[in-house]
Each structure stands twice: as structure tokens, then as C-alpha cells.
Amino acid sequence: MLHPDKKVMPVFDASMEYQKRKVDLVVIAGKEYGTGSSRDWAAKGTKLLGVKAVIAESFERIHRSNLVGMGILPLQFKEGYSRKTLNLKGSEIINILNVEKGLKPREEVTVEFLYEDGSSKKINVLSRIDTDNETEYYKHGGILQYVLRNMA
């Protein structure tokens, strides 16, 4: 559904409209996000849809790494928090705070959820950028951009 219009449309069409509006997308997920046989293509598709971050209860190991390689920020809910406990419906505005200052591996990141009723909630999540190398890939927008910049 396209917000704030509340217009029902296919995911691809909605993502293209959000890109026109310069709205970054965030995926909210449950446990073992990315489990399956097409993990590398799943990360590529996620990037093409304009997703900038995934906040999940947990990640499949290889898919998490593939997200970083595509320049997508994997964030993990801390114990006691989930899409259910936060009562997320899909209409919230999500702000990921202080990421522009740079990240260190497995650093806490503050996420703010702005609900339709005007209320808000801030929580800390765990960055699942797990290594210094992954930090560099993410900082450059993905592994391909990192390699290209280091060739020049």
C-alpha cells in the first residue's frame, strides 16, 4: 500500500512511486530473514526496490552478508522487541538516526518509529554490519562501488 495515499498497488509500482518521491524504504521482518535458495538475488531485488535498510528479529547468515554487499543496512531488533511488540502496521515513518556519522561493526543504532496517530517510539537496534570490511563496503554503497573506487 502506498502511504500516505492509502492506495493499494503492486509492490514494484509502489517502490517506483516512493523512488520518485525520494522516500527511502525499510523492510521490517521476523526471524531468519533471507532464508531460502536465492539469497544473492533477493538482496539485489531488495536494492532495486529502493530498500535502504532491513530491520529483522534475526538474519540468515549469507543473506545478511549479501545485503551489506548491496549497500543495504541490516539491523536486528534487540531482545524483547519485534514488529509485533512495537505494533507495526506498515504505515509508520521510520527514521534511522545517526548512521551518517559512520558505523562500527555491531554497533547500536537508534531507530524512531512515527505512528499514524502522532505518537512515536525510539528503540536501539543492533547493526549487523559485523566486520571492518563490511563497514567499508557499506560506507561505499556496496561491494561493487567499493571495488570500483579502489581501482581508480
N, C-alpha and C positions, 0 to 999 in steps of 0.2 A: 504494500500500500504506500502510495506517495503522500508524504506529510509536508506541510500542514493541510494539503488539499483534501486528504482522505479519499483519494482516487485510487481504485483498485486497478492494477495493471500488471503485466508480466515483470518479473524481476529485472530482466535486461532493460526493458523500456524505462523502468523506474530509475535504474542506475544511470542510464544515459541522461535522464532529466536532472538527476542530482549533480552529475558532472557539469551540465550546462549551468546550473545554479552555483557551481563551485562549492558544493557541500560534500565533505569527506564522509565516507561510510565506515561504520564499525559493526562487526558481526559479534553477537552475543551467543555463546554456545555452552553446552553441557560438558559431560565427561568424555575424554578421549577424542576430542575434536580432531578431525582429519583421518580417522581410521578408515582404511579401505585400500583398494588396489591402485588407485590413480592419484596418489598424493602429490606428485610433482605437477600434474595438470590441474589439480584442484587449487594449488597455490597460484598458478598462472591465471586461471579463470577468476579467482578472487581479486587478483591485482587488476585485471582488465575491467572488472565491475566497479573499480574505484574504491575498494576497501583499503583503508589505511591501517586498521588495527583489528585484531580478534581478541575478545575477552572471553576466556573459557574456564571451566572448572578444572580441566586438565587437557593435555595435548598428546597426540600420538607423536612419538619421538622424531621420526623422519619428517613428518608434515610440519612440525614446529620449525625445524631447520629450513625446510623449503620456503616457509612463509618469510623468514628472515632473509633468505636468498632473493626473494622477490621484493624486499623492502617493506614488508608488512610487519607491524609491531605485534608480537604475540604477548598477551598479558593474561595472567592467571589469577582468578579470584582466590583470596585467602580463605582459610578455614572459616566456616560459618556464613560465607556469602555465596550467593548464586543468583542466577536470573530469577529464580523463584522467590528467594528470601528478600530480594530487592523489589519484587513485584513489577518486573519489567514487562511491558506490553508491546513495545516496538515503536511507540510514539514519542519516546523520550529524546531529548537532545543530550548528547554525551560529549563532555569536554575532558580530554586527556591533558592534564596540567603539567607544565614544566618539562616537557620532553624536549623542547627546542634547546634547552641548556646542555643537552647531551645525556647519554645514558652510560651507566656502568653495568657489567654483567649482573643479572639477577637483582637489580635494584628495585626498591619500592617506588611505585608511581601512583600519584593521586588521580582518581577519576571522579568527575562530578556528573551526576545524573539530574537533569532538569525534567520534572514531570509535567504533564499537561495541566494539572491543577495548580501549577505555580510553585509547588514545593520542590525541594532539592535535597540531595544527599551526596556527601563526599565519602569515598572509601579509598583505602590503599589496596593496590593490587601488586602482584609480583611481575616484573618484566621477565619474560622468558627468553630474552637475549642472554644466552648462557656463557659466552666466551668473549674474549677480547677481539678475536677475529670477526665474530658475528656482530659485535658493536661497530666495527669498521664497515662491514657490508651494509648494515642498516643506515649508518651515517651517510653513506654514499647513495642510498636509494635502492640497494640490492647488489648482488654479487657481480652481475654483468657491468653495471655502472662503475663499481669499484675496480674491476679489472681494466676497463677502458680508460679510466682516469689515471691508472698507474702505468699504462702503456705510453701515455703522452709525455 
